[in-house]
Amino acid sequence: MHELAITQNILEIVLKRAQEAEAKTITDIYLVIGQLSSIVDDAVQFYWGMIAQDTPAEQARLHFRRVPAEMACDACGTRFPLAEGLTGCPQCGSHQVRVVAGEEFFIESIDVDQAEGQ
C-alpha cells in the first residue's frame, strides 16, 4: 500500500512543477526506479488513475525506467551486477562490497503542454 503515498507525492511534485512553468497540462512523467526499491510499477499506475483525476495530470502517461542493482568492491574497486547467491566480489573474493546502483527512485523528467500564449 505504500505505493499510494508514493503516487500521491509524485502527483504533488509534478503539479507544483507544472504550475511553476505555467503549464496547461502534464502529458508524460518519466520515473526512474531501482531494482532494489520495493516500488511496484503496476501499483503506481493503478493509483495514478484514481488520484490524478480532475487535475492537469489526469491524462499523463507514466514511463518507468528500471535501474539494475550494481555492487562495488571496496577492496579492489570492481563493479559488478548483483547476482543471487553472490557471497563476495567475483574478482577478489572480498566481502567488503556495497550497493552503488539499484536503490534509486526519482522523477527524471516531466513533459507538459504550455498554456496558450506561452
Phi and psi restraints in degrees (value plus and minus 20) as a CYANA .aco file:
   2 HIS   PHI     -85.2   -45.2
   2 HIS   PSI     -36.7     3.3
   3 GLU   PHI     -84.4   -44.4
   3 GLU   PSI     -47.8    -7.8
   4 LEU   PHI     -83.7   -43.7
   4 LEU   PSI     -68.7   -28.7
   5 ALA   PHI     -83.8   -43.8
   5 ALA   PSI     -60.3   -20.3
   6 ILE   PHI     -83.0   -43.0
   6 ILE   PSI     -64.3   -24.3
   7 THR   PHI     -85.4   -45.4
   7 THR   PSI     -58.1   -18.1
   8 GLN   PHI     -82.7   -42.7
   8 GLN   PSI     -60.4   -20.4
   9 ASN   PHI     -85.2   -45.2
   9 ASN   PSI     -60.6   -20.6
  10 ILE   PHI     -79.0   -39.0
  10 ILE   PSI     -67.2   -27.2
  11 LEU   PHI     -80.4   -40.4
  11 LEU   PSI     -65.6   -25.6
  12 GLU   PHI     -78.3   -38.3
  12 GLU   PSI     -64.4   -24.4
  13 ILE   PHI     -84.6   -44.6
  13 ILE   PSI     -68.6   -28.6
  14 VAL   PHI     -89.6   -49.6
  14 VAL   PSI     -53.7   -13.7
  15 LEU   PHI     -86.2   -46.2
  15 LEU   PSI     -60.5   -20.5
  16 LYS   PHI     -83.5   -43.5
  16 LYS   PSI     -65.8   -25.8
  17 ARG   PHI     -85.3   -45.3
  17 ARG   PSI     -58.9   -18.9
  18 ALA   PHI     -85.4   -45.4
  18 ALA   PSI     -60.3   -20.3
  19 GLN   PHI     -84.0   -44.0
  19 GLN   PSI     -62.3   -22.3
  20 GLU   PHI     -81.3   -41.3
  20 GLU   PSI     -53.1   -13.1
  21 ALA   PHI    -108.7   -68.7
  21 ALA   PSI     -17.5    22.5
  22 GLU   PHI      34.7    74.7
  22 GLU   PSI      20.9    60.9
  23 ALA   PHI    -104.0   -64.0
  23 ALA   PSI     126.8   166.8
  24 LYS   PHI    -100.9   -60.9
  24 LYS   PSI     -67.1   -27.1
  25 THR   PHI    -162.6  -122.6
  25 THR   PSI     136.3   176.3
  26 ILE   PHI    -121.8   -81.8
  26 ILE   PSI     104.9   144.9
  27 THR   PHI    -121.2   -81.2
  27 THR   PSI     -56.3   -16.3
  28 ASP   PHI    -165.6  -125.6
  28 ASP   PSI     123.6   163.6
  29 ILE   PHI    -150.0  -110.0
  29 ILE   PSI     105.5   145.5
  30 TYR   PHI    -127.1   -87.1
  30 TYR   PSI      96.9   136.9
  31 LEU   PHI    -130.6   -90.6
  31 LEU   PSI     121.7   161.7
  32 VAL   PHI    -132.2   -92.2
  32 VAL   PSI     105.4   145.4
  33 ILE   PHI    -151.9  -111.9
  33 ILE   PSI     102.9   142.9
  34 GLY   PHI     -93.2   -53.2
  34 GLY   PSI     129.4   169.4
  35 GLN   PHI     -77.0   -37.0
  35 GLN   PSI     -53.0   -13.0
  36 LEU   PHI    -106.0   -66.0
  36 LEU   PSI     -27.8    12.2
  37 SER   PHI     -93.6   -53.6
  37 SER   PSI     136.8   176.8
  38 SER   PHI    -115.1   -75.1
  38 SER   PSI      -1.7    38.3
  39 ILE   PHI    -103.8   -63.8
  39 ILE   PSI     109.5   149.5
  40 VAL   PHI    -122.5   -82.5
  40 VAL   PSI      97.9   137.9
  41 ASP   PHI     -73.0   -33.0
  41 ASP   PSI     -67.7   -27.7
  42 ASP   PHI     -82.3   -42.3
  42 ASP   PSI     -55.0   -15.0
  43 ALA   PHI     -88.9   -48.9
  43 ALA   PSI     -62.2   -22.2
  44 VAL   PHI     -81.0   -41.0
  44 VAL   PSI     -65.3   -25.3
  45 GLN   PHI     -80.7   -40.7
  45 GLN   PSI     -62.6   -22.6
  46 PHE   PHI     -80.6   -40.6
  46 PHE   PSI     -71.3   -31.3
  47 TYR   PHI     -85.3   -45.3
  47 TYR   PSI     -53.9   -13.9
  48 TRP   PHI     -76.7   -36.7
  48 TRP   PSI     -64.3   -24.3
  49 GLY   PHI     -78.4   -38.4
  49 GLY   PSI     -48.2    -8.2
  50 MET   PHI    -108.3   -68.3
  50 MET   PSI     -67.7   -27.7
  51 ILE   PHI    -103.7   -63.7
  51 ILE   PSI     -39.7     0.3
  52 ALA   PHI    -105.8   -65.8
  52 ALA   PSI     -24.8    15.2
  53 GLN   PHI     -77.6   -37.6
  53 GLN   PSI     121.0   161.0
  54 ASP   PHI      42.5    82.5
  54 ASP   PSI       9.1    49.1
  55 THR   PHI    -145.9  -105.9
  55 THR   PSI     146.5   186.5
  56 PRO   PHI     -82.6   -42.6
  56 PRO   PSI     -30.6     9.4
  57 ALA   PHI    -121.2   -81.2
  57 ALA   PSI     -11.2    28.8
  58 GLU   PHI     -75.2   -35.2
  58 GLU   PSI     -61.2   -21.2
  59 GLN   PHI    -117.4   -77.4
  59 GLN   PSI     -12.7    27.3
  60 ALA   PHI     -85.4   -45.4
  60 ALA   PSI     119.4   159.4
  61 ARG   PHI    -114.3   -74.3
  61 ARG   PSI     113.4   153.4
  62 LEU   PHI    -112.4   -72.4
  62 LEU   PSI     113.8   153.8
  63 HIS   PHI    -140.0  -100.0
  63 HIS   PSI     107.3   147.3
  64 PHE   PHI    -130.2   -90.2
  64 PHE   PSI     109.3   149.3
  65 ARG   PHI    -139.7   -99.7
  65 ARG   PSI      98.5   138.5
  66 ARG   PHI    -109.6   -69.6
  66 ARG   PSI     115.9   155.9
  67 VAL   PHI    -126.2   -86.2
  67 VAL   PSI     102.1   142.1
  68 PRO   PHI     -88.4   -48.4
  68 PRO   PSI     131.9   171.9
  69 ALA   PHI     -92.4   -52.4
  69 ALA   PSI     116.6   156.6
  70 GLU   PHI    -156.1  -116.1
  70 GLU   PSI     121.0   161.0
  71 MET   PHI    -132.6   -92.6
  71 MET   PSI     140.3   180.3
  72 ALA   PHI    -154.2  -114.2
  72 ALA   PSI     121.0   161.0
  73 CYS   PHI    -111.4   -71.4
  73 CYS   PSI     104.4   144.4
  74 ASP   PHI     -94.8   -54.8
  74 ASP   PSI     -38.9     1.1
  75 ALA   PHI     -99.6   -59.6
  75 ALA   PSI     -66.8   -26.8
  76 CYS   PHI    -138.1   -98.1
  76 CYS   PSI     -27.8    12.2
  77 GLY   PHI      64.8   104.8
  77 GLY   PSI     -19.9    20.1
  78 THR   PHI     -85.6   -45.6
  78 THR   PSI     115.8   155.8
  79 ARG   PHI    -126.1   -86.1
  79 ARG   PSI     118.9   158.9
  80 PHE   PHI    -173.9  -133.9
  80 PHE   PSI     133.5   173.5
  81 PRO   PHI     -90.8   -50.8
  81 PRO   PSI     126.7   166.7
  82 LEU   PHI     -87.1   -47.1
  82 LEU   PSI     107.8   147.8
  83 ALA   PHI    -145.5  -105.5
  83 ALA   PSI     122.6   162.6
  84 GLU   PHI     -82.8   -42.8
  84 GLU   PSI     116.1   156.1
  85 GLY   PHI      63.6   103.6
  85 GLY   PSI     -19.4    20.6
  86 LEU   PHI     -88.2   -48.2
  86 LEU   PSI     108.8   148.8
  87 THR   PHI    -133.7   -93.7
  87 THR   PSI     -23.1    16.9
  88 GLY   PHI     159.0   199.0
  88 GLY   PSI    -191.6  -151.6
  89 CYS   PHI     -85.6   -45.6
  89 CYS   PSI     108.9   148.9
  90 PRO   PHI     -90.0   -50.0
  90 PRO   PSI     -36.3     3.7
  91 GLN   PHI    -107.1   -67.1
  91 GLN   PSI     -71.2   -31.2
  92 CYS   PHI    -136.6   -96.6
  92 CYS   PSI     -29.7    10.3
  93 GLY   PHI      64.3   104.3
  93 GLY   PSI     -21.6    18.4
  94 SER   PHI     -84.2   -44.2
  94 SER   PSI     128.9   168.9
  95 HIS   PHI    -119.2   -79.2
  95 HIS   PSI     -11.9    28.1
  96 GLN   PHI    -107.7   -67.7
  96 GLN   PSI      53.4    93.4
  97 VAL   PHI    -140.9  -100.9
  97 VAL   PSI     135.6   175.6
  98 ARG   PHI    -163.6  -123.6
  98 ARG   PSI     137.3   177.3
  99 VAL   PHI     -97.4   -57.4
  99 VAL   PSI     108.9   148.9
 100 VAL   PHI    -138.6   -98.6
 100 VAL   PSI     -29.2    10.8
 101 ALA   PHI    -177.5  -137.5
 101 ALA   PSI     131.1   171.1
 102 GLY   PHI      95.1   135.1
 102 GLY   PSI     -25.0    15.0
 103 GLU   PHI    -125.1   -85.1
 103 GLU   PSI     -15.0    25.0
 104 GLU   PHI     -85.3   -45.3
 104 GLU   PSI     131.4   171.4
 105 PHE   PHI    -180.3  -140.3
 105 PHE   PSI      91.0   131.0
 106 PHE   PHI    -180.1  -140.1
 106 PHE   PSI     142.9   182.9
 107 ILE   PHI    -105.8   -65.8
 107 ILE   PSI      97.2   137.2
 108 GLU   PHI     -99.4   -59.4
 108 GLU   PSI     -63.5   -23.5
 109 SER   PHI    -183.0  -143.0
 109 SER   PSI     144.1   184.1
 110 ILE   PHI    -154.2  -114.2
 110 ILE   PSI     111.7   151.7
 111 ASP   PHI    -123.4   -83.4
 111 ASP   PSI     116.8   156.8
 112 VAL   PHI    -153.8  -113.8
 112 VAL   PSI     142.2   182.2
 113 ASP   PHI    -124.5   -84.5
 113 ASP   PSI     106.9   146.9
 114 GLN   PHI     -92.1   -52.1
 114 GLN   PSI     131.5   171.5
 115 ALA   PHI     -85.6   -45.6
 115 ALA   PSI     136.2   176.2
 116 GLU   PHI     -78.2   -38.2
 116 GLU   PSI     120.5   160.5
 117 GLY   PHI      68.5   108.5
 117 GLY   PSI     -18.1    21.9
